[in-house]
Amino acid sequence: MRARTGQNLRSSTRRDGRRRRAVSAAAAMAVGVMTLGVLAPPAASDSAAPAAAAAGPDAVQRALNTLVHDDGMPAALASVKDRNGRARTYTAGVGDLTTGSKVPRDGQVRIGSNTKAFTAVVVLQLVGEGKIDLDAFVDTYLPGLVRGEGIDGNRITVRHLLQHTSGLPDYGVHLDDDEIRNRYFEPRELLDLALDHPADAEPGKTWGYSNTNYVLAGLIVQKVTGRPLAEEMDRRIIQRIGLRHTYFPAPGEMTVREPHPRGYHRSPEDGPLRDFTEMDPSAGWAAGQLISTNSDLNRFFTALLAGRLLPAAQLAEMRTTVPVGTSGLRYGLGLTSRTLSCGGVYWGHGGDIAGYETRGGVTDDGRAANVAVTSIPTDEAAVRHVSEAVDTALCG
């Protein structure tokens, strides 16, 4: 759930590229620097797979191989759809460092802050239904709840939350792995943790990534609908567009339900890799709790950009962006735009949670790609290579 300005929006508690102490199983960094002795055979799956295999690995497969061989990722997975609708899936590395088992094709992973895009869609659907006003103050829906040093819910709007311009401090920097791996957090506990600290900025003055924003957005959804956020997300998005491998883990659910590569994490950063596949993801909640696959993420962002989830007015609001630093990355309402080397931009979000990183998105002409790795890279070369794999998939 961490954030980084620059080449990547890193959904975590480390913002602006500064490295802090290893924090939060829901927002942790990891360095995959071990040497792997096993690399899965090049694997690109579609109707032309035999011919592709005969010709050697294509550019996407080579990009995943680099992430494993050069950057030490235990595994890398990708799902790519071209503008004609042809889909391919890819894997590299191993799904389990202990057994050396194969990476499940299009396996489930924890998608971290991609969850924010789902939460934002639910909020914007409620805006379209006249139940939430983007420019209403948080106190309209949660009266008296948001108070702290320099913090007042009568000055922070729903738009500020979704756009990360609220100035609210991020609760995640105050959590550590050993504290939360096995602990269940109520959303109000996460909010209270943030409110114990002063505001980072005046509302509306500057962009600053904070998971606290989306915890509040989720609480507003629950207040307005009278239903759990997970149920609203499932009914309004997951079931509506047929995301068969996407779900919001239930309270206490620490495992991944379907075939998946195991996720690995270093904490502290110079410590050994630890298997972090099983964990309580509640510290992410509306900001980072979902589990999905690369192909389901492609389906979600494609449906979103095609107008299947939001009315035109709300989709336009979601795509109205502010700059993030000087990198060219821009942030809308739970949606980012990033430039492509072949011209134009792609729309998505991205997410990290201990053990997994996902990056990708879709273009306006129907291309889609998502890449996942099974350890969060901190080495700048590895960070760049994940982004380059997405660019290669969309520009190839």
QUIDAQUI-V587011 format. One record per helix or strand of 3 or more residues. SS is the DSSP state (h for helix, s for strand). FROM is the first residue (numbers start at 1). TO is the last residue. If there is no record, write none. Layout:
ss = [SS | SS]
from = [FROM | FROM]
to = [TO | TO]
//
This chain:
ss = [s | h | h | s | s | h | h | h | h | h | h | h | h | s | s | h | h | s | h | h | s | s | s | s | s | h]
from = [43 | 49 | 59 | 75 | 87 | 114 | 138 | 158 | 171 | 177 | 187 | 211 | 229 | 264 | 273 | 281 | 285 | 290 | 294 | 312 | 336 | 345 | 351 | 356 | 368 | 380]
to = [45 | 55 | 69 | 81 | 93 | 128 | 140 | 163 | 174 | 180 | 195 | 225 | 238 | 266 | 275 | 283 | 287 | 292 | 305 | 318 | 339 | 348 | 353 | 362 | 373 | 395]
//
